[in-house]
Amino acid sequence: MDELYLFSAGSANDESHKHLWTKGASLFIPQINQLLEHTNYHLEVVDIDSDKFKNDSEYLGRILANNKSDKSTSHNYHILYSYIFNKLGIQSKLNILEIGLGTNNPHLVSSMGSWGRPGASLYAFKEYLQNANIYGCDIDRDILFESERIKTCYVDQLDMNTFNQVPNNFGNIKYDLIIDDGLHSISANFNTLLFALNNLNENGWIVIEDIHIIDNWKSIDFILRTTLKYKTYLIKAKGGYLYVLNKL
């Protein structure tokens, strides 16, 4: 079934005017955000350099940079990850999952360019977290790999069925941190979030990186907050925003 059918009119001649389905889909998120204006909800933005996340993050930053990850060069995300790892316990036997390994195929969307190092942050997390198991997923099958304490598998973020295959590759485990550094579109992010909510350990964290349209996250955040199961943050960092969830 055409996914845009959800935005069909159910009226005469509707099938011959499918361009209206696309127009209806484009209106949906702005309409939901207008509806939120009738509540007391406000999406608060926290700066990554605030006292909230203040910690000694330079060591992790160097490890990320040495492994050619942009998390501490183009961005300063290492501040947040150092904070999270300190909360989880650096020496703990953690399960870390990252969606998006950093393809270096210049013809694929979200490519890091031919100079990129696929799996850079996975290697860095392995080095920083001596007792953790590191997992990664990507749409580029050519960059999938396996090494000591690192496993990877195929995932297409726009196809939820591929997420359902992750347990077949990694086992039926729960994760302490799940990172989305993949396609950076709201639909891709949403699928990662839905998978993550079902596969997160108690006190676990979800981080959605490189958000460029904040409004897309207002209704999502509103719903998650009403459950009282999570603490959520929208974080302003160098080079982008992050949506962060901590399971209580």
C-alpha positions as CSV (number, residue, x, y, z in Angstrom):
1,M,0.0,0.0,0.0
2,D,1.2,3.5,-0.8
3,E,2.3,5.0,2.6
4,L,0.9,8.3,1.5
5,Y,-2.6,6.7,1.5
6,L,-2.7,7.8,5.2
7,F,-3.2,11.3,3.9
8,S,-5.7,10.5,1.2
9,A,-9.1,12.3,1.1
10,G,-11.4,9.3,0.7
11,S,-13.3,11.4,-1.8
12,A,-14.4,11.1,-5.4
13,N,-11.4,11.3,-7.9
14,D,-9.0,11.1,-5.0
15,E,-6.8,8.5,-6.7
16,S,-6.2,10.8,-9.7
17,H,-5.1,13.6,-7.4
18,K,-2.4,12.0,-5.4
19,H,-0.4,15.2,-5.3
20,L,-2.8,16.3,-2.6
21,W,-1.7,13.3,-0.5
22,T,1.9,14.7,-0.6
23,K,0.6,18.2,0.3
24,G,-1.4,16.8,3.2
25,A,1.6,14.9,4.5
26,S,3.7,18.1,4.4
27,L,1.1,19.9,6.5
28,F,0.8,17.2,9.3
29,I,3.8,18.1,11.5
30,P,3.1,21.9,11.4
31,Q,-0.5,21.2,12.3
32,I,0.5,19.1,15.2
33,N,2.8,21.8,16.5
34,Q,0.0,24.3,16.2
35,L,-2.1,22.0,18.3
36,L,0.6,21.9,20.9
37,E,0.3,25.7,21.3
38,H,-3.0,25.0,23.1
39,T,-1.1,23.2,25.9
40,N,1.4,24.4,28.4
41,Y,4.2,22.5,26.7
42,H,7.5,24.2,25.9
43,L,10.5,22.5,24.3
44,E,13.4,23.6,26.4
45,V,16.9,23.8,24.8
46,V,20.0,23.1,26.9
47,D,23.4,24.2,25.9
48,I,26.0,21.3,25.9
49,D,28.5,23.6,27.6
50,S,26.1,24.3,30.5
51,D,26.8,23.1,34.1
52,K,24.3,20.3,33.6
53,F,26.8,18.3,31.5
54,K,30.1,19.7,32.9
55,N,32.7,17.0,33.2
56,D,36.3,16.2,32.2
57,S,35.7,15.1,28.6
58,E,39.0,15.9,27.0
59,Y,40.3,12.3,27.2
60,L,37.3,10.9,25.3
61,G,37.5,13.8,22.9
62,R,41.1,12.9,22.0
63,I,40.2,9.2,21.5
64,L,37.4,10.1,19.2
65,A,39.6,12.5,17.2
66,N,42.5,9.9,17.0
67,N,40.0,7.4,15.6
68,K,38.9,10.0,13.0
69,S,35.4,10.5,14.4
70,D,33.9,13.9,13.9
71,K,32.1,13.7,17.3
72,S,34.8,15.8,18.9
73,T,36.1,17.8,15.9
74,S,33.3,19.1,13.7
75,H,31.1,18.7,16.8
76,N,31.6,18.8,20.6
77,Y,29.3,15.8,21.3
78,H,32.1,14.2,23.4
79,I,31.0,16.4,26.3
80,L,27.6,14.7,26.3
81,Y,29.0,11.2,25.8
82,S,31.6,11.6,28.5
83,Y,28.8,12.7,30.9
84,I,26.6,9.7,29.9
85,F,29.5,7.1,30.3
86,N,30.3,8.5,33.7
87,K,26.6,8.0,34.7
88,L,26.6,4.4,33.3
89,G,30.0,3.5,34.7
90,I,33.1,3.5,32.4
91,Q,34.2,0.2,33.7
92,S,30.8,-1.5,33.5
93,K,29.9,-4.2,31.0
94,L,27.9,-2.0,28.8
95,N,26.1,-2.6,25.5
96,I,26.5,0.3,23.1
97,L,24.7,0.5,19.7
98,E,25.2,3.1,17.0
99,I,23.0,3.4,13.9
100,G,25.1,4.9,11.1
101,L,28.8,3.8,10.8
102,G,29.9,6.7,8.5
103,T,29.9,5.4,4.9
104,N,32.8,6.6,2.8
105,N,30.9,5.9,-0.5
106,P,30.5,9.4,-2.0
107,H,27.4,8.3,-3.9
108,L,25.4,7.4,-0.9
109,V,23.3,9.8,1.2
110,S,24.9,10.9,4.5
111,S,28.3,10.0,3.2
112,M,31.3,11.1,5.2
113,G,33.2,11.5,1.9
114,S,36.0,9.3,0.6
115,W,38.3,10.4,3.4
116,G,35.9,9.1,6.1
117,R,36.7,6.1,8.3
118,P,33.7,3.8,8.6
119,G,33.1,2.7,12.2
120,A,35.3,5.5,13.6
121,S,33.3,6.1,16.7
122,L,32.8,2.4,17.3
123,Y,36.6,2.0,17.5
124,A,36.8,5.0,19.8
125,F,34.1,3.7,22.2
126,K,35.8,0.3,22.3
127,E,39.1,2.0,23.3
128,Y,37.4,4.2,25.9
129,L,35.1,1.5,27.4
130,Q,37.4,-1.4,28.2
131,N,34.6,-3.8,29.2
132,A,31.8,-2.8,26.8
133,N,30.4,-4.6,23.8
134,I,30.0,-2.3,20.8
135,Y,27.4,-2.8,18.0
136,G,26.7,-0.8,14.9
137,C,24.3,-0.8,11.9
138,D,24.4,0.8,8.5
139,I,22.7,0.7,5.1
140,D,26.1,0.4,3.3
141,R,26.8,-3.4,3.4
142,D,30.3,-2.8,2.1
143,I,31.5,-1.2,5.3
144,L,30.1,-3.8,7.7
145,F,32.8,-5.5,9.8
146,E,33.5,-7.5,12.9
147,S,36.4,-7.3,15.3
148,E,37.1,-7.9,19.0
149,R,34.1,-6.6,21.0
150,I,32.6,-5.0,17.9
151,K,29.8,-6.4,15.7
152,T,27.9,-4.7,12.9
153,C,24.9,-5.5,10.7
154,Y,22.7,-4.1,7.9
155,V,19.8,-1.7,8.7
156,D,17.8,0.6,6.5
157,Q,16.4,3.2,8.8
158,L,13.4,3.8,6.6
159,D,12.4,0.2,6.7
160,M,11.4,-0.9,10.2
161,N,11.5,-4.6,9.2
162,T,15.3,-4.3,9.0
163,F,15.4,-3.1,12.6
164,N,13.4,-6.2,13.5
165,Q,16.3,-8.3,12.2
166,V,18.9,-6.8,14.6
167,P,18.3,-9.3,17.4
168,N,19.0,-12.1,14.9
169,N,22.5,-10.6,14.3
170,F,23.4,-9.4,17.8
171,G,21.2,-11.6,20.1
172,N,18.2,-10.6,22.2
173,I,20.0,-8.0,24.3
174,K,19.2,-4.6,25.8
175,Y,21.4,-1.6,25.3
176,D,22.7,1.0,27.7
177,L,23.2,3.6,25.0
178,I,21.7,3.8,21.5
179,I,23.0,6.5,19.1
180,D,21.4,7.6,15.8
181,D,24.1,9.1,13.6
182,G,22.6,7.9,10.3
183,L,20.3,9.5,7.7
184,H,19.3,12.6,9.9
185,S,15.7,12.7,8.6
186,I,12.8,12.7,11.0
187,S,11.3,9.5,9.6
188,A,14.6,7.7,9.9
189,N,15.2,9.1,13.4
190,F,11.7,8.1,14.4
191,N,12.2,4.5,13.4
192,T,15.5,4.4,15.4
193,L,13.7,5.9,18.4
194,L,10.9,3.4,18.3
195,F,13.4,0.5,18.1
196,A,15.4,2.0,20.9
197,L,12.5,2.5,23.3
198,N,11.8,-1.3,23.0
199,N,15.4,-2.3,23.5
200,L,16.8,0.0,26.2
201,N,18.1,-1.0,29.6
202,E,16.8,0.6,32.7
203,N,18.7,3.9,33.2
204,G,19.7,3.6,29.5
205,W,20.2,6.5,27.1
206,I,19.1,7.4,23.5
207,V,20.9,10.1,21.6
208,I,19.7,11.4,18.2
209,E,22.5,13.4,16.6
210,D,22.6,16.2,14.0
211,I,19.0,17.4,14.3
212,H,18.5,20.3,11.9
213,I,14.7,20.9,12.2
214,I,13.8,21.3,15.9
215,D,10.0,21.6,15.3
216,N,9.9,18.0,14.2
217,W,10.6,16.9,17.7
218,K,8.0,18.9,19.6
219,S,5.2,16.5,19.4
220,I,7.5,13.5,20.0
221,D,8.9,15.0,23.1
222,F,5.5,16.0,24.4
223,I,4.2,12.4,24.1
224,L,7.4,10.9,25.8
225,R,7.2,13.4,28.7
226,T,3.6,12.5,29.5
227,T,4.6,8.9,30.2
228,L,6.8,10.1,33.1
229,K,9.2,7.2,32.2
230,Y,11.9,9.4,30.7
231,K,13.9,12.5,31.2
232,T,14.4,14.2,27.8
233,Y,16.7,17.0,26.6
234,L,17.1,19.0,23.4
235,I,20.7,19.9,23.4
236,K,22.4,22.7,21.4
237,A,26.0,21.7,20.5
238,K,28.6,22.8,18.0
239,G,27.4,21.9,14.5
240,G,23.9,20.7,15.4
241,Y,21.3,19.8,18.0
242,L,20.8,16.4,19.8
243,Y,17.7,14.9,21.1
244,V,18.5,12.9,24.3
245,L,16.4,10.6,26.4
246,N,17.3,8.9,29.7
247,K,15.1,6.0,30.8
248,L,14.2,6.5,34.5
